[in-house]
Every structure is written in C-alpha cells, then in structure tokens.
Amino acid sequence: MSDAAQTLTVVIPLRVKPRGGRKAMVMPGVMALERRQYITLIKAVARAFRWRRMLETGRFATINELAASEKINSSYVSRVLRLTLLAPDIVEAILDGRQAESVTLPALMKPFPKTWAKLH
C-alpha cells in the first residue's frame, strides 16, 4: 500500500466571526460555551424587561407575587430585574453580542459596589 492510500483528509467548515473585539471560529451545528453564555445573558435581559412590564401593568403587585408565579426565589427575581437599570446602549450591545467580555450574567448579578452611590 502506498502512503497516499493511507492518508485521510477531513474538511471542517468554519466561519470566522467577530466576538467581543476578537475573532472566534464557529463550526456549524456546534454551539460553543461562549455562545451559550451569550444566549443566557440575552434571555436574562429579556426576562427582566418582561417581569418589569408585568409589575408596571399591575399583573403582579409585588416581586414576591411574581416570584411565586414563576416558581423561583424572589431574591433572584430582584437581581434579574436590576438588568432593566442598565444603560440603553449596554442593553443594545448585549442584544447585538457586542458587549465587553467582562459583561457576563454572573458579573451583572453581583451587588453594586459600595462606591457606586458616591459616584452617582
């Protein structure tokens, strides 16, 4: 047998896509961890605005009622609702996938820094 007969060539279609100021290679049909985290953040922002609308329209009178209806902890609802306080350009960047790498759901769920009140 010749060496050519033992050679196997594998072709994997890849796309190069800008992601957060750098380029990422994307394979069709495979969702990278980074992409799943991005989708999780978008879902959280959408959920926050939906919950805020439910509270503003009077569908639920309190966060506790909303949390009970969603069968989740009211503390979690409160933390997610804070996403509605983000500047519109940050929300738009999140929805477009242009947010800074440091803008993640876990980072946004943390309490505001104590110095925040002094700055604003």
N, C-alpha and C positions, 0 to 999 in steps of 0.2 A: 504494500500500500504506500502511496506517496503521501508526503506531508500535506499537500493540498486537499486530499481526500479526508483528512482528519481535522481540518480547520472548520470551525463553526463561527458564523457571523451572526450576531444578534443586533437588530436595529430597534432602538427605543425612541419613539417620537418624543421630543422635549420642546417646550417653549420657554423662552427667557422672558420673565415678567418683572417689571419694577415693583418692589415691595418695601415700603418704608425707607426709601433713599438708597436701597441696594437692589441688586438683581437676584431673582430666585429662579431656579429651573423647575418647571412644572410638568409633570407627566400626566397625560390624560387618564381619567378614571382613578387617580390616586390623590386623596386629599391629605396634604401634609399637615403635621401638627400645627404649624404656624397658621395655616388656612382655617383649621378647626377653631383655634383660639380667636381668630378674626371674626368668624361667624358667631361665636359665643358672645363676643363683645357687641356685635350688631344686634343680636337677639335681646341682650340685656337692655340696650338703649331703647329699642322698640318697646319692650315690656314696660320700661319706666314711663315712657310717654303715654302708653295705653293705660297704665294704672293711674297716672296723674289725671288723665281725662275722666276716668271712672269716678275719681274723688271730686273733681271740679263739677261734674254734671250731677252729682248727688246720688249716683248709683250706690255708692258706699259712703257712709258718714265719717268713718274713721279708718285709719290704717289697719287697726285690729280687725274690723269687719272684712276689709279687703283681703287680709292675710288668711282669715278663716275661710273665706270663699275659695281662695286659691290653694288652700291646704298647705300653707307654708308659714314659716316663722315671721312675725311682724317686724322683728329686727332686720331680717333680710330684706323685706319689702321697703323699709325705711332707707336702707343703704342703697338699694337699687334706685329708688326714687330720686336720690341725690344726683343721678346721672342727668336728670332734667335740668339741673342747675349749671351744666357745662355751657360754655360759650357756644353760640351757634356755629362758629367756624370750626370748633373742635368736634362738635356733633357731625357736621358735614364731612370733615376729614375722616372720622371713624366710618361713616357710611360709605365713603368712597375708597376706604382702605389706605388712606394717605396719612394716618396718624403716626406720631413718633413711636419708635419701638418701645419707649417707656410707658406709653399709654396702653395699659392692659386692664382687663377687668379686675384682677386681684389688686392692682395698684389703685384703681379708682374706687374700690370698695373700702379702702382703708380710711380711718377718720382723717379729717382735715388737720393739717399741722397746727399746733398751738399758735405759731407766729402768724397764721392766716388772718386772724382778727386784727392784728397790729398792722398788717399790710393793707387791708381794705376797710 
